[in-house]
Amino acid sequence: MVNVRLRLAGMRQALEAEVEPNSGTVAFGGRTYRVDELEWDAPIAGAMYGVALNDLEEWAALSKEMTAPPYEKPPEGPVLYMKPANTINAHRRAVLLPPGVKQLQAAPALGLVIGRTAARVRREQALDYVFGYTIVNDLSIPHKQRYRPAVKEQARDGFAPIGPWIVPKEEAAPLSSLTARVYVNGRLVQRADPSRFRLPVEQWLAEVSEFMTLDPGDVLFFSWPADAPLVAAGDVVRIEIEGIGVLENKIAPEQGGDE
């Protein structure tokens, strides 16, 4: 059993529970439940920031583009994007496919949940500011625009499922062993691990906190978009990160959208 922090629908406060990720059971308040018996809410309440261009495979694929005009050289520091409050979604809740959109990219991501105020932290102390880890489904409408913020493609309602819980870092396996697997309709379509990160997460946390303060409850997340699957209405996306848990969501057409 692993100790976690979670939130259920209708609850204002997070609660502490024990979970068995393999069997899919959750224990709290003297009772044990199956994960699919409960109605979930997102376990975080802070801001969500993604670190772009951290996937080595994506970096390699874009290497020529990054040296072309208008920039003519790769970025030297962290490139961030936000998942604002409207995007936050929960385990087992539907993700709505906007009208006119045929597919979404579903990139698995490892989320670091900040535990105490992080400002100008040193790399070697970075994880001291992290409470724990969670799973993010970094959804977006496929796009090629690299020179303007892709807000319309990345910040749609419900485009950031997260959870189902937070595993405190003391309860989790070492970061290097947190392998992600993505299943679409039960079929394994992607496998990735932190060896594909361009820089260690501790380095990114130090660099980001150099110019902006991260508050308790904020999430800094790291995705693997290079080979992330494309999904359509009716698909069920299941992201597993060993030792953290399983995040599952169904893609559903928005009213007036394509079936």
C-alpha positions, 0 to 999 in steps of 0.5 A: 500500500502507498500513502497518497493525497487525493480529492473526491468530487464534492469535497473541499479538502484533500484527504489522506488515503492508502492505495494499492495501484496494482489492484486499484483499491483505495482505503480511507475512513476505515473502508476500502473502495475500488477506484471505479466506485469513486467520483474523482476530483483533481488533487491539485489546486495550484497553477500548472506549468509545462516545460516544453522541448524537454523530450530529447526525441522532440528536440531532435525532430525540431533541431533544423526548425529551431535554427531557422528564422526568426530565432536562428538558434535553439532556446537557451533557457526553459520554455514554459506553457500554462495549463490554466484553471479551465483545463484542469480535469480529473480521473475518469472524467470525459475530455470533450473533443471540440466541434470540427476537431478530429483528433487530439494528441495525448502526451503523458507527463510526470507532474511535480507538485510543489510542497513549499514556496520555491524561489531561486532554489539550488539544483541539488536542493530542488527536490526538497521543495517538491511534495510529491508526484502525479500523472498529467495527460497533456492534451492538445489539438495537433499544431505546428505553430512554434513561434506563438503561444498555442493557447487555442490548441492547448488551453481548452476546457478539460485539456489537463486531466491530472491525478488520480492522486499525489504520491509523496516523494518519500513514498515513490520510487526514484525519479529515474525509474518512473516509466510511463505507459500509454494505452488507447482502448487497451492497446499499449501505444507508447512507453517512455521514461526520464532518460528521454528528458533533455535535462533532469527535472531538478535542473528545470526546477532550479532554472524556473524558480530563478525567475518565478516563484512556485507556490505550494500546490503548483505543478511543474510537469514534463511530457513526452510528446514526440511519439504521443498518440493521436486519439479521437472521439470514443477512445479511452486513454490510460496513462500508467506511471509505475509506482504512481498510479493510473490516469484514465479518461474517455474522449467524447464529442462536444455537443454539435461535434463529430461522432 
